[in-house]
């Protein structure tokens, strides 16, 4: 099993670029959900999509909070 630090530099650069693109797309989707841009289209169940998006945002925030609380802090 290879670790990320043992990968060649070009591969690490591509992985970092791919991660940046994925996080940007996810951030934009979260923004669109929060702005209600998917609202008003009953034929595609947009209210369900908005509800699922808000649940995903809340779960992500909760997971980040738990991970941060479990991380050792320098000020303690």
N, C-alpha and C positions, 0 to 999 in steps of 0.2 A: 504494500500500500504506500503510495507516495503522498507526502504532505505538500501543502501549498508552497512552502518555502523551497522545496526541492524541485519545483517545476522551472523550466526555462523562462527567462524574462519575457520573451514574446507571448508565451502562453499565459503568464500571469497578467500581462497587459490586456490581452483579449478577455480574460475572465473578469478583470476589473471593469473594463468597458461594458461588457455584457451585464454585469451586476448594476452598473450605473443606469443603463437603459431600462432594465427591469424595474428598479426602484423609481425611476422617473415616471414610467407608465403607471405603476401602482399609485404613485402620488397624484398623478393627474386623474385617475379614476376616482380616487377618494375625494378630490376637489370637485369633480363633476357630480358625484353623489351628494356632497354637502351643499352644492349650489342648486340642486334640484333639476339638473339638466336632463335627467331621464324621466321626469314627471310629465304627466299629461298624455301618455300614449297607452290607452287602455287595451288596445289590440295586442300589445306585446307585454302586457302585465308589468308595466313600468313601476307601479306601486310596490310590487313584490321585489323587483330589482333594487329599488331604493331601500327597502327594508333590509334586504340581504346585505347591501353595501354598508348600511349603518351598523349592522351586527358585526360585519367583518372589521370595520374601523374600530368598534368598541373592543372586540376580542384582541385585535392587534395591540391596541393601547394597553390593555390589561396584561398581555404577555410581556410587553416591553417593561411595564412597571414592575412585574414580578422578577424578571431577569435583573433589572437594575437594583432591586432591593436585595437580591441574593449576592450581588457583586460586592467584594470587599471594598470599603471606602477608606481613603487615606486619612480622613479627619476623625476616625474613631479610635 
